Amino acid sequence: PPPYCTGGTFSIPYTITGTFNAGNQFTAQLSGPGCNFSTFTFLGAVSSTTSGTITANISPFTLAGANYCVRIISSNPIVSDTSNSFAINLNLPVSITPNPYPPTVCSGTPITLSATASILYQWSNAQTTQSITVSPTVNTTYAVTVTNFLGCTNTANILVTVLPKPHAAYSYSPDSLCSNIPVNFTNQSTGIGLTYQWVFEAGGPTYTNTNPSHAFNAFGCGYQTYNPMLVVTDINGCVDNVSHPVVVRQRPNPILIDSNVLNPFSNCDNQPSNSNPYYSITVNNGTLFTGCISSYSIDWGDGFVATGLTNASFPLHHTYDHIGAFNLIFSAQGTNGCVGSTTYTVANQSNPAVGITSVSGGTSGCVPQTYCFIISGYSSNSPGTYYVVTWGDGRDTTLTQNDLIANNTICHTYDSTSCGMQGNQYDLHITAYNACASTASTLGGVRGWFAPAPDFTYTPTPGCANSSICFTNSTVQGGYGSNCATNHTSLWNFGDGSPTSSAESPCHTYVNAGTYLVSLAVTNQCGTISFSDNVCINPLPTAKFNISDSIFCRSDTVFITNLSTGNLCGNATNTWAVTCLN
């Protein structure tokens, strides 16, 4: 019964009357449209002498249409019968589109499979939607049977290849450390071409090395648990991750509060000096969770240390008797054995001073050029002041106060031109920094000029004797002067003893064949630079050959030897022609 579909299978029952001889075969044939059997296709056959059923297969290449007929022909004796006409519907071509493509995924990774649009779907995993999302862990073939509105069905399948995932694993030691002591992590992951990402705590740094160490930042009196995660990615992009609980002991978080809340830990506004260096500071303990702290200590940073402090020791007073920037370290000893420390910078100094001038006064010249500069104004700056010199050419130099005390002259070699920079010059900056502020000084007008870089090409390549060859000057322009003028002169030597030429891009005729060394010298105020290249000149070619036999018969082999001359530069081409004279 219907539907009859291209590529489909159906049964044809038949009944016989009369007698059929042994060896008889019943054959089912499909007509063309209009029940025309002038051309027919084979549907199926069965060897039998009795009534029965033939399994018929309609070719997928059959054209859809109406008025098809089936006839059954016997072979012994030869008898045929024809059915009523019927229609054959065109079956729907079915395909499966994977996303992502190609259908290769890491184990357990989702992939979406979409069948050709139709009305009914039946997947091999029992789902009945057009698209399915699966997460296979082994290579799996998925099949879908699609039925269209005519009732025709078709089936497609797709193999999803599954790549194995790497295995993420690690160990760590030791456990239950104080939170400021690094924990060592040992990577035990397996896989091919692995890369790593370690995430130890929210907002903290990540690491990509194999076996990192990390100190957790936990404050308080008890214990804190973290779950560091290791994410491993293999050469195929497959990912695995693992995490383990790591327990650390919290450490104290000591906090000092300067009684001068407007300018804490700073005497900058009072402009202390070597003649008046005194700075008195009063601090209070602002630490939280003091009940689990057994003692405190303060290293004032000037050589004085106060130990064995308790909450009752505060407020605490101290006087600095010399200028500078001091690292005050406030430490707390926890009852759990952990120590916490906080560092404060105490600024007992004034804003720094600095200046810079050229040793020679001149800062213009052709690169490479070394200039020396004198740094001034630093002598009254306090210890701890440092200086950053920005040369303007992408490089910088850092100096300490002691560096300048030892030698306040600094030199720098400019290797690249300042042409093209703002104002065609480098602006040199020096900035002095201390705990109070920073002060900058600028020296402009550092200029670096440069010579041109000669180069040339020529045509034709190679040239021919007694024919003109033309040179193209492709020199990279130099620059000189405040406007970086590109003016230069050119001098050509053609290498054949002929007079030189000062033309920008001359032409020249070589009388004799040969290889000549051509030189181009270009000059500006930064000097003369030369470039040379070999130029090959061919003589006029002479075509000549000999032949092994001047008289020969059809199908004989004849050897022809090319004796042509004029291929000095190695680029000659030969064109042969054979003409039959009779």
N, C-alpha and C positions, 0 to 999 in steps of 0.2 A: 504493500500500500504506500501512498504518498507519505512523506515527500521523497522525491527522487532528486538526489544532489550530486553534482560533479564530485568525483572522488569517493562517492558513497558505495555501500554494499547493500544489496537486497536479495531476497529469495524469489525464484520464479518456479512456482509449482506447475507441473504439466501432467496431463493424463493421455493415455494412448488408447487407440482402438485398433484392432488388428494385431498382427504378429510381426515382431522385429527379430532379426537373426542375430546369432551370436557375434560378438565383436562390434555391435552397433554402438555408436556414440551420438548422444543428443547435444547439439551445440546451440547456445543462445547468441543471437546477434542483435545489435542495436542499429536502427536505421539512421539516416540523416534526417534533418527537419522535413516535415511534410510526408512522413512515413515512406521516404524514398530510400530503397535498398540498393540503388546503383553504387553508392558508397556506404559501407557499414563498418562497425567496429565490433570486435569480439568482446562478449560479456562473460562467458564461462562455458564449461562443458562437463558432461558426466557420461561415463561408459555404462550403459544399461540397456535392457530389453523390456523394462516395465515402467509404469508411471513413477514419478518421483519429483525431486526438487533440484534446481540448478542454482548454485550460489553465484550471483552476478556482481561484477565490479565495474562501476562506471568510471571511465578514465577521467582524471582531473583536468584533462585538456579538452573535454567535450564542451561545446558551446551551449550556453543556456538558451532555452527556447521551448516552443510548444510543438505538438504533433509529431512526437517521436513514437516509434513502434518497436516492438520486440518480436522476433520470429525465432522459432525453434526448428532446426533442420536435423533430421536423422541421417545416418550414413548407410544403413543397411536394413531395409531399402531406403532410398533417398526420398524423404517426404518432408514438407515444411508447413508451418502454420504461423499466422501473424496475429498479434494482439491488437486490441484497440489502442488508439493513440493516447499519449499522455505527455505531460510537461516535465522538463528537467530544469531544476533551479541551479543557479550558480552558487557554489559554496563560497564562504567567506575565507580569504587567506588570513591565517592567524599567525601573529608573532608576539613575542614577549620582549618588552623594553625594560632593561634594568637601570636603576638609579641608586648608587653610582654605576658608571660604565667605565671599563669593562666589569663584568660581574665577578670581581675578585675582591673579597673583603677579609678583614681580620676576624678571627674566631669570636663569635658572639656579637659582632657589629651588625646593626640593622641594614638591610638592603630592601628597596621597594621594587616589586616586579609588577608591570602593568601589561595587560593583554590588549589586543586590538579591540576597539570599541564595538560592542554588540549588545544583546539583550540578556543572555544567560551565560553564566560562567560556572565552571566546576573545576576547582584546583585539586591537585593531588593531596594537599593537606586539609581537604574538606571545606575550605573557604569558598564563598560564592560571590565575591565582589570582583570588580574589574581589576583592582590593584590590591596586592597583599604586601605586607611588610614582614619579613622573616629575619631571624638572627641565627643562622646555622653555625654549628661548631665543627662540622666535618663537611667535606665536599658533598653537595646535595643537588640532585636533579629535580626540578619542579616542573610539573606538567599542568596544562589547563586545557579543558575542552570548552569551546565556545559555540553557542547556538544562535543563529541569526533569526530574523523575523519570519523567514520562509521555512524555518524548522531544520535547516541544514546545519550540520556540526563539523567542526574541524578541531584538530589538536596540535598544540605546539609544546615544546619543552625547552628548558634552559638549564645549563649546569652552572651552579654557583660554586666557584673555587674558594676554599677557605684557607687563609694563611694562619699558621700558628702564632699565638701571642707570645711575647717574651714573658719571662717570669721575674717579677719584682720581689726582691728579698733583701733584708739587711739585718745586722745586729748592731748593738751599741754597748759601750761601757765607759765609765762605771755608771751605776744607778744611784740616785738619791744624793747627788753632789749638791754643793751650794750653787746657786743660780749664776754666779759669775765665773764658775770654773767650766771650761769647755768639755763637752761630751763628745767622744770619738765615735764616729759611725763607720761601720765596715760594710761595703756594698757586696752582696752575695747574689746579685741578679744574674740570670742566664739569658742568652739570646745572641743574635748576630748583629754587629754594628750598632751597639746600644749607645744612646745618649741619655743623660740624666738631668732631672730637675728635683731639687730638694726644697721642700717648704716646711720650715720648722715651727713658725708661729705666725699668727695673723699680723700683718703689717711689718713683719721682719724681712730680712734679706733672703733671697733664694740663692742656691748654689747649683753649679753644673759640673763640679768636679766629682770624681769617682768616690772618694772617701773623705768627706769633709769633717770638720769639727765645728761645734757651735756652742756658745754660751747663752743660756736662756736668761731673759730679763724679768725675773720674778721677785717682787718685793713683798715683805710682810714677815709673819712669825711662824708660818706653818709650812705645808707642802703644796706644790702645784703640779698638776699633771698636764703634759702636752702630748699631742699626737702627731709627731713629724711624719710627713708623707713623702715617699719617694715615687716619682713618676718616671718610668723607663719607656723609651721609644726605640724600636728596632729599625733595621735598614729598610723595611717595607712600610714604615709608618704605623705599625701596630703598637698599641700602648697597654701597659699594665701598671698598677700602682699598689702600694702597700703602706700601711701605717701601724705603729705600735705605740702604746702609752709609755711615756718617759716621765719619771717622777723626779723633781728637783726640790731642794730645800730653798725656801724663800730667804732672801737676805735683807738686812735693814736698808732703808732708804733715807740716810741722814740728810736733814735740811737745816741750813743756817739762814737766819734772817738778820740782815743789817738793820740796826736801829735807825740809820739814815735811809728812810724809805724813798726819798727823792733821788738820791745818787748812791745806790747801794754799791759797796765795794769800790768806790771811785773817789779819788781826790783830784780829778782832772780840772774841775772848775776853779780850784784854789791855786793852780799853776805852781806846784812845788818845784824846787830847784836844789842844786847841790848845797846852797847856802841856807836853805830852809826846807829840809827834806821831811819833816816830821808829819806823820799822819796817824791819828788815833782812831781806832775802830771799835765799836761795841756790837757784839753779836748775841743773838738769842737762839735757842734750840727750837726749831719748828718741826722736828721729826714726829711722824705718826707712829703709832703702835710702840710706844716707848716701854711698855710693860715687858717686852721680850728682849730688851737691850740691856746688857750688863754694864757697859762702859763706853765712853767716847774718847776720842783724841783729836787734836787739831795740830796739823803741821802748817804753820803760818807762811811758809815759803821763803822766809828770810833767815833761816837757820834756827829758829826757835820752835820747839814742839811742846805742846801741853798734853799730858797723858793722864789716865785715871780719872777722867771727868765723869760726872753724873749729871742728872737733871738739875740738881741743886747748884752745880757749878756755874749756871747761867743766870743772868747775862755775864759775858766774859769780855774783858777789855784787852787790847793789844795796841802798841804803838810801833809803827815802822819808822826807822831812823835813817833810811836812805831811799833814794828814788829808784823806781823800776816798776816792772809788772811782776807780781808774785802769784804763784800757784798755791792757793790755800786749799788744803786737803782736809776735809772733815770726815772722820771715820767712826763707825759704830760697830761694836762687838755684840752679836746676837747670842742669846742663850742657847741657840741650836748649833753654835759653832761657826756660823757664817758671818763674814765681815762685809759691810757695805761702805762705800766711799763716794763722796761727791766733791768735785773740784770747782773752786771759784777763782776767777782771775781778779786780783786786787790791783787796781791801777793807781799807783802813787807816782804820777808823772804828768807832764804837760803835753799838749798837742805837738807832734814832731815837726821839725823844720828840715827843709832840703832845697837844694838848688843844683843846677848843672850848667857848665859852660864848656866850650870846646878848648882844647889845649892850644891849638894853632890858630884858632879863629876862623879857619876856612873849613867848610864842610861840603865842598863840591868837588867832584872828580870822576874819573872813569873807573868803573868796577872791573875787577875787585879792588876795593879801596878800604884801607883801615884808618879809622879816626879814633882819637883818644879824647876823653872828656874828664873834667875835674868835677867831683861831687863836693858841694859845699853846704854849710849850714847844719851839718849833722853833729858837730862837736858837743852841743849842749843836750842832745837827745839822750834819753835814759837807756840803760841796758835793756835788752829785749826788743829794741826797735829794729825792724828789718825793712829792706828797700827792694822794690821791684823795678827794674829798668826794662821798658818796652821799647825796642829799637825801631819799630815801625815796619820791619820786613818779615813779620811773622814769628820772630824769636824774642825771647826775653831772658833776663838774668836776675837772680835773686842774691842779695848781699845782706850780711848781718852788720850790726853796729861794730862788732870787733873787726870785720873785714875792712870797713872804712877807716877805722883807727889805724890799722896796719898799712893801708894803701888806699887813698881816696881818688886814685886815677884808674879809670877803667877804659879799655879799648874794645873795639868791635869792628869786624871785617864785613862790609857789605858786598855780597856776591852777586846780587841781582839789581837790575836797574829800577830807579824810582819813576821812570817815564810811565805814564798811565795812572800813577797814583794821584790823589787829590793835590792839585797844584804842582804835579810832577816832582814831588818831594816826599821824603819821609819825615814824619813828626816823631821826635824822640821824647818819651815821657819817663820820668822817674817819680815813684810814689813811695813815701815813707809811711810805715804803719806801726802803731803801737796800740796798747789797750785802750787809749783814750780816743784816738781818731786817726785819720790819714791825711797827708798833705802831698800835693802833686806839684811838679814843676815840668815845664815843657820847653824843649829846644827844637824849633822848626828849621826848615831850610837845609836839611841834609839831602843832598842830591847825588844820585849815582847815574852816570851816563854810560853808554856802551857803544862798542864798535859794531859795524854791520857784519853780517855772516854771509859771505859770498856763496853763490851756487848758480849753475846754469844748465840749460838743456840745448840740444841742437837738432836740426832737421835738414835734409833727410838723414836717417840713421840706417846704415852707414852712408857716407857721401861717395861721390864719384869724382875721379880726377877730371880737372878742367870744367867742373860744374860748381855752381855756388852752393855753399852750405851756410845756413843762418843760425846764429846763436841767440838764445833768449836769456837775458839776465834775470834770474829769479832770486836775487840777493834779498835776504831779510834785512830791512832797513835798521840802521842804528839810530841813536838819539843823542843829541848834544845840546847843551845850553839850557837856559831856564824854560824854553819852549820845547825842548827835546826835538830840535830840528833834525830832519832825516836826510839832509844834504850829504852827498858823498860823491867821490870821483871813481871812475872805473878805468882800468888799464888791462888790455887784452894782449897776451902773447900767444900767437897761433902755433908756435913750435916748429915752423918750417923756415926760420930765418928771415921771414918777411917783416916789414915794419910793424910795430905795435899799434894798437888802436885804442882811443879813449872814448869811442862811441859806447852808448849804453847797451845796445844789442846789435852788434855788427854782423855783416855777412862776409864770407871769405871764400876765395877760390884756391884750391890746392892743385898745383900743376902735376905733381907726381903722386902716384899711389903710395900708401904706407900708413903707419900708425903714428900719430903726432900727439904730444903732450901739450894740451892747451891749458893756459893758466889765466885766471881772472883775479886781479888784485883790486880790492875796494878800500877806499881811505876816507875816514872822517877825522875829527880832532882827537878821537881816542886811539887812532893808529891805523895801520894797514894790515888787512887780513887777506890771505890768498887761498884760492881753491883751484885744484888742477884735476883734469880728467883726460883720458885717452880718447882720441877721435880717430876712427878707422876710415880710410879712403880707398875705395876699390878702383882698379884700372878698368878701362872699357873691356867688356868680356869678348872673347873670341870663341865661337862655336866650332867644335871639331870632334870627329869620332872616326873610328875605323870599324870594319865589319869583317868577321872571320871568313866569310865566303861571299863572293859577289855573284856567283851562279849557284843556285840551289833549287831543289824540287819542292813541290807542295808537301807540307807536313815536316820538312826538315827543320832542325833547330839551328838557329844562327846566333852567334854571340856578337854583341855590339859594345864597344868600349868607348866611354865618354872621355875625350882628350881636351875638353874645353878648358880655357884659362880665364883668369880675371875674377877668381873667387877668393881674394885675399881676406876678406872680412867674414867669410863663411856663411853667407846668407843667400848665395845664388840659387835660383830655381831653374829647372830644366823642363822644357815642353817638347815632347817628341811627336812627330807626325809621320805616318807611313802612307805613301801614295802609290797606288798601283798604276803602272804606265800602260799596260796592255793586258 
